[in-house]
């Protein structure tokens, strides 16, 4: 599972990931190139982070 998140929704993304997967999430910052083409999973803003499992 992968979720993309902006600065505003990162707490919600982490909480939802744990609730759905029961695993500890890994949060990584997206590179500048990835940011350009990736939207937040919860709004239309540019994503800053990716939350995923191992």
Secondary structure, 3 states (H helix, E strand, C coil): CEEEECCCCHHHHHHHHHHHHCCCCEEEECCHHHHHHCECCCCCCECCEEEECC
